[in-house]
């Protein structure tokens, strides 16, 4: 399953623990992390 957690670098470790997010996980840092990908076709399953 996919989970999205938005946090600060100073709080991300505690926030991940509270959210129950464990490795393996992908962390995105920077302006791109603020993009709303919820409504894009990136999350749509491929037909192939």
Phi and psi restraints in degrees (range 20) as a CNS / XPLOR table:
assign (resid 1 and name C) (resid 2 and name N)
       (resid 2 and name CA) (resid 2 and name C) 1.0 -105.5 20.0 2
assign (resid 2 and name N) (resid 2 and name CA)
       (resid 2 and name C) (resid 3 and name N) 1.0 134.3 20.0 2
assign (resid 2 and name C) (resid 3 and name N)
       (resid 3 and name CA) (resid 3 and name C) 1.0 -126.0 20.0 2
assign (resid 3 and name N) (resid 3 and name CA)
       (resid 3 and name C) (resid 4 and name N) 1.0 146.4 20.0 2
assign (resid 3 and name C) (resid 4 and name N)
       (resid 4 and name CA) (resid 4 and name C) 1.0 -122.1 20.0 2
assign (resid 4 and name N) (resid 4 and name CA)
       (resid 4 and name C) (resid 5 and name N) 1.0 128.0 20.0 2
assign (resid 4 and name C) (resid 5 and name N)
       (resid 5 and name CA) (resid 5 and name C) 1.0 -126.2 20.0 2
assign (resid 5 and name N) (resid 5 and name CA)
       (resid 5 and name C) (resid 6 and name N) 1.0 123.3 20.0 2
assign (resid 5 and name C) (resid 6 and name N)
       (resid 6 and name CA) (resid 6 and name C) 1.0 -105.8 20.0 2
assign (resid 6 and name N) (resid 6 and name CA)
       (resid 6 and name C) (resid 7 and name N) 1.0 127.6 20.0 2
assign (resid 6 and name C) (resid 7 and name N)
       (resid 7 and name CA) (resid 7 and name C) 1.0 -152.6 20.0 2
assign (resid 7 and name N) (resid 7 and name CA)
       (resid 7 and name C) (resid 8 and name N) 1.0 -175.4 20.0 2
assign (resid 7 and name C) (resid 8 and name N)
       (resid 8 and name CA) (resid 8 and name C) 1.0 -106.6 20.0 2
assign (resid 8 and name N) (resid 8 and name CA)
       (resid 8 and name C) (resid 9 and name N) 1.0 161.3 20.0 2
assign (resid 8 and name C) (resid 9 and name N)
       (resid 9 and name CA) (resid 9 and name C) 1.0 -60.0 20.0 2
assign (resid 9 and name N) (resid 9 and name CA)
       (resid 9 and name C) (resid 10 and name N) 1.0 -34.1 20.0 2
assign (resid 9 and name C) (resid 10 and name N)
       (resid 10 and name CA) (resid 10 and name C) 1.0 -71.4 20.0 2
assign (resid 10 and name N) (resid 10 and name CA)
       (resid 10 and name C) (resid 11 and name N) 1.0 -22.8 20.0 2
assign (resid 10 and name C) (resid 11 and name N)
       (resid 11 and name CA) (resid 11 and name C) 1.0 -115.2 20.0 2
assign (resid 11 and name N) (resid 11 and name CA)
       (resid 11 and name C) (resid 12 and name N) 1.0 -4.4 20.0 2
assign (resid 11 and name C) (resid 12 and name N)
       (resid 12 and name CA) (resid 12 and name C) 1.0 -62.9 20.0 2
assign (resid 12 and name N) (resid 12 and name CA)
       (resid 12 and name C) (resid 13 and name N) 1.0 -38.2 20.0 2
assign (resid 12 and name C) (resid 13 and name N)
       (resid 13 and name CA) (resid 13 and name C) 1.0 -62.7 20.0 2
assign (resid 13 and name N) (resid 13 and name CA)
       (resid 13 and name C) (resid 14 and name N) 1.0 -46.7 20.0 2
assign (resid 13 and name C) (resid 14 and name N)
       (resid 14 and name CA) (resid 14 and name C) 1.0 -66.3 20.0 2
assign (resid 14 and name N) (resid 14 and name CA)
       (resid 14 and name C) (resid 15 and name N) 1.0 -40.9 20.0 2
assign (resid 14 and name C) (resid 15 and name N)
       (resid 15 and name CA) (resid 15 and name C) 1.0 -64.7 20.0 2
assign (resid 15 and name N) (resid 15 and name CA)
       (resid 15 and name C) (resid 16 and name N) 1.0 -39.2 20.0 2
assign (resid 15 and name C) (resid 16 and name N)
       (resid 16 and name CA) (resid 16 and name C) 1.0 -64.6 20.0 2
assign (resid 16 and name N) (resid 16 and name CA)
       (resid 16 and name C) (resid 17 and name N) 1.0 -41.9 20.0 2
assign (resid 16 and name C) (resid 17 and name N)
       (resid 17 and name CA) (resid 17 and name C) 1.0 -62.9 20.0 2
assign (resid 17 and name N) (resid 17 and name CA)
       (resid 17 and name C) (resid 18 and name N) 1.0 -44.7 20.0 2
assign (resid 17 and name C) (resid 18 and name N)
       (resid 18 and name CA) (resid 18 and name C) 1.0 -64.3 20.0 2
assign (resid 18 and name N) (resid 18 and name CA)
       (resid 18 and name C) (resid 19 and name N) 1.0 -33.2 20.0 2
assign (resid 18 and name C) (resid 19 and name N)
       (resid 19 and name CA) (resid 19 and name C) 1.0 -82.5 20.0 2
assign (resid 19 and name N) (resid 19 and name CA)
       (resid 19 and name C) (resid 20 and name N) 1.0 -9.2 20.0 2
assign (resid 19 and name C) (resid 20 and name N)
       (resid 20 and name CA) (resid 20 and name C) 1.0 76.8 20.0 2
assign (resid 20 and name N) (resid 20 and name CA)
       (resid 20 and name C) (resid 21 and name N) 1.0 21.4 20.0 2
assign (resid 20 and name C) (resid 21 and name N)
       (resid 21 and name CA) (resid 21 and name C) 1.0 -84.3 20.0 2
assign (resid 21 and name N) (resid 21 and name CA)
       (resid 21 and name C) (resid 22 and name N) 1.0 123.8 20.0 2
assign (resid 21 and name C) (resid 22 and name N)
       (resid 22 and name CA) (resid 22 and name C) 1.0 -126.0 20.0 2
assign (resid 22 and name N) (resid 22 and name CA)
       (resid 22 and name C) (resid 23 and name N) 1.0 158.2 20.0 2
assign (resid 22 and name C) (resid 23 and name N)
       (resid 23 and name CA) (resid 23 and name C) 1.0 -59.7 20.0 2
assign (resid 23 and name N) (resid 23 and name CA)
       (resid 23 and name C) (resid 24 and name N) 1.0 150.4 20.0 2
assign (resid 23 and name C) (resid 24 and name N)
       (resid 24 and name CA) (resid 24 and name C) 1.0 -77.4 20.0 2
assign (resid 24 and name N) (resid 24 and name CA)
       (resid 24 and name C) (resid 25 and name N) 1.0 140.8 20.0 2
assign (resid 24 and name C) (resid 25 and name N)
       (resid 25 and name CA) (resid 25 and name C) 1.0 -145.3 20.0 2
assign (resid 25 and name N) (resid 25 and name CA)
       (resid 25 and name C) (resid 26 and name N) 1.0 153.6 20.0 2
assign (resid 25 and name C) (resid 26 and name N)
       (resid 26 and name CA) (resid 26 and name C) 1.0 -107.4 20.0 2
assign (resid 26 and name N) (resid 26 and name CA)
       (resid 26 and name C) (resid 27 and name N) 1.0 130.4 20.0 2
assign (resid 26 and name C) (resid 27 and name N)
       (resid 27 and name CA) (resid 27 and name C) 1.0 -112.4 20.0 2
assign (resid 27 and name N) (resid 27 and name CA)
       (resid 27 and name C) (resid 28 and name N) 1.0 129.5 20.0 2
assign (resid 27 and name C) (resid 28 and name N)
       (resid 28 and name CA) (resid 28 and name C) 1.0 -115.3 20.0 2
assign (resid 28 and name N) (resid 28 and name CA)
       (resid 28 and name C) (resid 29 and name N) 1.0 128.1 20.0 2
assign (resid 28 and name C) (resid 29 and name N)
       (resid 29 and name CA) (resid 29 and name C) 1.0 -122.0 20.0 2
assign (resid 29 and name N) (resid 29 and name CA)
       (resid 29 and name C) (resid 30 and name N) 1.0 137.1 20.0 2
assign (resid 29 and name C) (resid 30 and name N)
       (resid 30 and name CA) (resid 30 and name C) 1.0 116.4 20.0 2
assign (resid 30 and name N) (resid 30 and name CA)
       (resid 30 and name C) (resid 31 and name N) 1.0 -172.6 20.0 2
assign (resid 30 and name C) (resid 31 and name N)
       (resid 31 and name CA) (resid 31 and name C) 1.0 -58.6 20.0 2
assign (resid 31 and name N) (resid 31 and name CA)
       (resid 31 and name C) (resid 32 and name N) 1.0 -35.6 20.0 2
assign (resid 31 and name C) (resid 32 and name N)
       (resid 32 and name CA) (resid 32 and name C) 1.0 -63.0 20.0 2
assign (resid 32 and name N) (resid 32 and name CA)
       (resid 32 and name C) (resid 33 and name N) 1.0 -25.6 20.0 2
assign (resid 32 and name C) (resid 33 and name N)
       (resid 33 and name CA) (resid 33 and name C) 1.0 -65.6 20.0 2
assign (resid 33 and name N) (resid 33 and name CA)
       (resid 33 and name C) (resid 34 and name N) 1.0 -22.1 20.0 2
assign (resid 33 and name C) (resid 34 and name N)
       (resid 34 and name CA) (resid 34 and name C) 1.0 -87.0 20.0 2
assign (resid 34 and name N) (resid 34 and name CA)
       (resid 34 and name C) (resid 35 and name N) 1.0 -4.5 20.0 2
assign (resid 34 and name C) (resid 35 and name N)
       (resid 35 and name CA) (resid 35 and name C) 1.0 -68.6 20.0 2
assign (resid 35 and name N) (resid 35 and name CA)
       (resid 35 and name C) (resid 36 and name N) 1.0 142.0 20.0 2
assign (resid 35 and name C) (resid 36 and name N)
       (resid 36 and name CA) (resid 36 and name C) 1.0 -89.8 20.0 2
assign (resid 36 and name N) (resid 36 and name CA)
       (resid 36 and name C) (resid 37 and name N) 1.0 96.3 20.0 2
assign (resid 36 and name C) (resid 37 and name N)
       (resid 37 and name CA) (resid 37 and name C) 1.0 -89.5 20.0 2
assign (resid 37 and name N) (resid 37 and name CA)
       (resid 37 and name C) (resid 38 and name N) 1.0 -1.0 20.0 2
assign (resid 37 and name C) (resid 38 and name N)
       (resid 38 and name CA) (resid 38 and name C) 1.0 -58.4 20.0 2
assign (resid 38 and name N) (resid 38 and name CA)
       (resid 38 and name C) (resid 39 and name N) 1.0 -32.9 20.0 2
assign (resid 38 and name C) (resid 39 and name N)
       (resid 39 and name CA) (resid 39 and name C) 1.0 -109.7 20.0 2
assign (resid 39 and name N) (resid 39 and name CA)
       (resid 39 and name C) (resid 40 and name N) 1.0 28.0 20.0 2
assign (resid 39 and name C) (resid 40 and name N)
       (resid 40 and name CA) (resid 40 and name C) 1.0 -112.0 20.0 2
assign (resid 40 and name N) (resid 40 and name CA)
       (resid 40 and name C) (resid 41 and name N) 1.0 166.0 20.0 2
assign (resid 40 and name C) (resid 41 and name N)
       (resid 41 and name CA) (resid 41 and name C) 1.0 -76.5 20.0 2
assign (resid 41 and name N) (resid 41 and name CA)
       (resid 41 and name C) (resid 42 and name N) 1.0 -2.9 20.0 2
assign (resid 41 and name C) (resid 42 and name N)
       (resid 42 and name CA) (resid 42 and name C) 1.0 -59.0 20.0 2
assign (resid 42 and name N) (resid 42 and name CA)
       (resid 42 and name C) (resid 43 and name N) 1.0 -33.0 20.0 2
assign (resid 42 and name C) (resid 43 and name N)
       (resid 43 and name CA) (resid 43 and name C) 1.0 -90.3 20.0 2
assign (resid 43 and name N) (resid 43 and name CA)
       (resid 43 and name C) (resid 44 and name N) 1.0 -3.7 20.0 2
assign (resid 43 and name C) (resid 44 and name N)
       (resid 44 and name CA) (resid 44 and name C) 1.0 -79.6 20.0 2
assign (resid 44 and name N) (resid 44 and name CA)
       (resid 44 and name C) (resid 45 and name N) 1.0 137.4 20.0 2
assign (resid 44 and name C) (resid 45 and name N)
       (resid 45 and name CA) (resid 45 and name C) 1.0 -63.5 20.0 2
assign (resid 45 and name N) (resid 45 and name CA)
       (resid 45 and name C) (resid 46 and name N) 1.0 147.5 20.0 2
assign (resid 45 and name C) (resid 46 and name N)
       (resid 46 and name CA) (resid 46 and name C) 1.0 -77.1 20.0 2
assign (resid 46 and name N) (resid 46 and name CA)
       (resid 46 and name C) (resid 47 and name N) 1.0 152.2 20.0 2
assign (resid 46 and name C) (resid 47 and name N)
       (resid 47 and name CA) (resid 47 and name C) 1.0 -83.1 20.0 2
assign (resid 47 and name N) (resid 47 and name CA)
       (resid 47 and name C) (resid 48 and name N) 1.0 -5.0 20.0 2
